[in-house]
Amino acid sequence: MKRPIPPLLLAVPLFLAACGKPEVTVLAELPQAGSATREPVSDLPVRLVPYDRDAIIDSLTAASDLPEPKLPAELQIQRDSLASAQAEWRAANAQLQAIEDTIPTLTVRVGSDPAERERKVLQAQRLDQE
């Protein structure tokens, strides 16, 4: 008769594996002079400093005698209009991307039509004559 394995013995290796040190990979590149390519930088010391953004803002607020300045109404309106313009731009860009994705299929369709090819040849001949 087999003895069942206690759940604690199964959980301990999983717990130990989860408590390992996380590995962070940093890729640093510098542009090469006179070229568009980038060259990796090796042996670059990198220090990661953990911080709590909210705690820093809270300590700055507590240290200051003046309250945090509020955004003026006209700037709020401009910020909102900028956000809506960015949303419109993203939508237009998505539409443009969809159109660009269909261009190759349209080119194949137009290029395979014999009448279209003849029209292009005649148009090229007219341009040569001018």
N, C-alpha and C positions, 0 to 999 in steps of 0.2 A: 504494500500500500504506500502510495506516494504521500509525502507530507506537503501541504500547501505552503507556498512561499508567502511569508507575511508581507503585507503591502508596504510596511516601513522599509524593508530591504529593497524594494523596487524604487521607492521614492528617494532614497539617499543618493544613489548614483545620478539621478536626474537633477536633484538639488545641487549636487557638487558640480555638475556640468554647467548648470545655469549660473553659478557663482564665479565662473572663470573670468579672467580679465578680458574686457572687450578690446578688440584690435582695431585701431584706426589707421587708415591708409590715406596719406596726403600726397597728391600729385602736383608738383610745382614745375612750371614750364616758363621759359623766357624766350622772347622772339629773337631769332637770329638777325644779325645786322644785314640789312639790304635784302632780306628774304621774308616771305610770308609764313615760312615754317617756324615751328616752335621747338626748342630743344629742352628735354627734361633736365632738371637740376637734381644732382645726387647729393647725398649727405647734408641736406639742409636741416638745421635744427628747428623743430617746431614745438612750441609749448602751448598746450591747451589749458586754459584757465577757466574753471567753471564759475559761474556767477548767477545770481538770481536777479533778473532785471527788475521785477516788482519790488524786491527789497531795496535795491539801489534807489529807485524812484521814491519809495516811501521814506527812506532816510534823508534824501534831498528835500522832500516836502517838509519833514519834521525839522530840519536844520534851518529852513528859511522862515523869515518873519512874514514874507508876502505870500499870498495864496497863488496857486498856479494860474497863470494868465489864461483867460478864455479866448477862443477863436472868435474874431469879430464876425458879425453877421454877413458882411459883404464877402469876406474870405470863405465863409462856409458855403455861400451861394456859388462862388467860383469853383470851390472844391467839388461840389455836387455836379456842376456842369462839366467839369473835367472828367469825373467818373462816368457820366452818361456819354460823353464824347468817346471815351475809351471803350465803353461797351459797344457803341455804334461801330467804332473802328474794328473791334474784334469780329463783329457780325459781318461787316463788309469784307474783312480779310478771309473769313471762313467761306463766304460766297465766292470770292475770287479764287480761293484754293480749289473749290469744287469745279469751277469753270476750267481752271488750268488742268485739273485731272481729266476732264473730258476732251481736251484739245487733241491728244493723240488719237483717240477713236474717231474724232471728226476728220482729222487729216487723212486717216486711212480710208474713210468712206469717200471723201472728195477725191482723193488721189486715185481711187480705183474706178471712177466713172470715166468712160472713154470720151464723152462729150466735154467733160470738164478739162481733160488733158488737151483736147483739140483747142478749146477756148484759150487755155494758157499759152499754147504754141502760137496762136494767132496774135494774142496780146503781146508776146515777146517779139514777134516779127514787127508789129506796129511800132514798138518802142525802139527797135533797131533802125527803122526807117526814119524816125524823127531826129 
